[in-house]
Structures are given as structure tokens and as C-alpha cells.
Amino acid sequence: MSDTLLAASTRVRSRDTMDRSLFAGLVALGVIGVVMIYSATRQALVDAGYNPHYYLERQGFFVVIGIIVMYVISRFDYRRFEILATPLYVISLFALAGVFVAGQSALGAQRWYNLGFIQFQPSEFTVLTIILAIATYTQRRADGLSMYDVVRILVMGATPLLLIVLQPDLGTAIIIVLVVAAMMVIAGVPPRFMSFLVVVGSAGVAGALYFDLLRKYQFDRFVSFLNQNSTNPALAPLIYEVSNAKSAIGSGGLRGAGLFRGLQTVLGYVPEQRTDFIFTAIGEQLGFIGSLAIVLLLGFVALRMFRIGRTARDTMGRVLGLGIFIFFAFSCFENIGMTMGMMPVTGIPLPLLSYGGSAVLVFYSAGGVVLAVSRRRGGLS
């Protein structure tokens, strides 16, 4: 009898193990991001007479804190996150509403809190709280979702979505729409109803365009994306940044110019290179081979998230894992796509590679949740 209990205990311990390959992949992305941000910003800071290690130190600090947060979150039983779901969701709504009163405006949007040492963007954390809230709700309805449940899920997603659109933060809004739709499919919402939502959503987008509900610069971004060779002076600034981004990536060739080198990067021709357009520094300095290696690493991390979510032991683990997979994978696809002119510019950061403390903490927290799910796949209660 004691031998049987010992064997069962050993099986539980062996299954209660974090996915080390995912953990290592996320750590590697953060370290690479710190190096590339330093490489993309050092010369400009030197020329301006500032501390050349400014962005290196700040990003490095948040990566270290993020890795610690990720590990701590991974140690929890993800089913206990249910207790936090409602409070975090409510806090995120208040934080989103608060930016209209106490937020900082920049680049035509009001979506940040200036805390001195960090600019906190609540919309980034809201994606994660929505994933957690919907995963918790669907776990409580594991025997099937009624039409009432579907409506509640839509309201849960639409309420923060409206506040984010008003900021405006179109990139995060798109991610929320995709994440909520994917989680509804995973939770078992009938395909016919999802098809109906797609039609309604498409009609809503068409209506927003027809009645000029989008802000001018948002509309111009889509127009410039569809007309990248346009000579329209109004679109010139938007076409300029994408053109320089593509030029920087193309100039890297096969092997790249090397770290801290590259004409486009050193001379600062690419706007927002350390944040939205960090992939242009990667392309110019590391070339096709280095860019491909980083894309493969991003793909590996996304694949591990997908597999962990797909093999989760219950509805909550499955919805959490696959919801975060969509969040991570689409952020990678959109960011890299916009630097190559394949997607419109939306300001979505490249996970763990773009500069930004709040984005780093969000993606490491999301990684910690997936790692928590990985610890208990197939384990015993």
C-alpha cells in the first residue's frame, strides 16, 4: 500500500513541473530585447550628450522584474486565479476610465499614466484581465454555454473595448476582438453564432468607416497601408516611416551590419525604432539570418503556449493557454508585418523585444499564467 502511495506521489511531482523550454524561450527573448534596444539607442544618446545606457538600464530592470514575476505566478495553481478574476477586471475598468482624467497625452492618444519611473498603459494589462475573466466564467459553465452566457461574455469584452477605442488605442482593440472571439470558439460557442458575430462585426467596421467615426490619423494609417506608393502629401509622413522601416530591414542583407552599426539605425531614420519598430534594428544589424532566428524563437514560444493550452486538464486551463497564445502570436504577426508594410501601423509592441516596462511586465505575467497551466497538465488533484 505504501509503495502505491509513493508511486502516485512521484507521478504527481513529475507532472507538477514547469515547461522549462517555454520559460527559457521567454527569458531569451527578454535578454535579446535588452541587447537590441541598447544597440538601437546608444549612438543617438551619445550624440545628444545623454547617458548611453539609459534605455539599457531601464529595460534590463523591467526584464529582471518581469522574469521574477513570471516565475512567482507560475508557482500558483492556476485554478486559484479565479479568486482574482473579478477584482482585476474591475480595477482594469477603473484604470481605463481614469486615463481620461489623469492620463498623459502623446501622439494623439491619451492612454498612459506617468508614474515618473514608468509610463503605465492600462490597456495592455486589460487584455490579460479579460482573458482571465472569460476563462474563469467559462470554467463555471463547463457543462455548456447558454445564449445568456454568450451575451455576458460579449459584454465582458465590449465594456473595456469601448474605453480603449475612445483613448484611442486601435491596436489593443483589435487584439481584444480577436482574443474574445477565439476564446468563445474554444469555450464551445456554436459556429453559426460566431458566423453571425463576424457579419455584425464587419458591418460595424464598415459603418465606422462610412460615418467617419475613426479619427483622421487612424483612417490615414489604413489608407497609407493600401497606397504605399501614393504621392499624397497628407499620407507622406506615414508612408515615410514604413518606407524607412522596409529600407532598414532590406539593407541588412544576409548577415547584417552588426550590432551598433547600420546607417538607418545609427542616424535615427526610423521613427519609434526602440518601441514599435524594433524589428527594423534587428533586420539591419543582424540581417536575414539573425531575423529568421528571432522569428523562429518567437514561433517556438507561441507553439509551446498553443500546446500547453490544447492539452490543459480543464476548460479554464485550455481557455487561458489558448487565449494568451492568440494574444502573443497576433502581437508578433502584427508588429513584424507592419515593419514590412504587410500590415497597417497600429502601435502594437513586439513581445519582450520592444522597449516598454508595462509591456514587458504584461507579457511575462501572461507567460507565468501559461507556465502555471503547464505545471498541472494531466496531474492529479
Secondary structure, DSSP 8 states (H G I E B T S, - for coil): -HHHHHHHHHHHHHHS---HHHHHHHHHHHHHHHHHHHHHHHHHHHHHTS-TTHHHHHHHHHHHHHHHHHHHHHTS-GGGGHHHHHHHHHHHHHHHHHHHHH-EEETTEEEEEE-SS-EE-HHHHHHHHHHHHHHHHHHHTTT---HHHHHHHHHHHHHHHHHHHHTT-HHHHHHHHHHHHHHHHHHT--HHHHHHHHHHHHHHHHHHHHTT-S-HHHHHHHHHHH-TT---GGGHHHHHHHHHHHHHHHHTTTT-S-TT--HHHHTT-STTTTTTTHHHHHHHHHHHHHHHHHHHHHHHHHHHHHHHHHT-SSHHHHHHHHHHHHHHHHHHHHHHHHHTTSS-------TTTSS-HHHHHHHHHHHHHHHHHHHTTT---
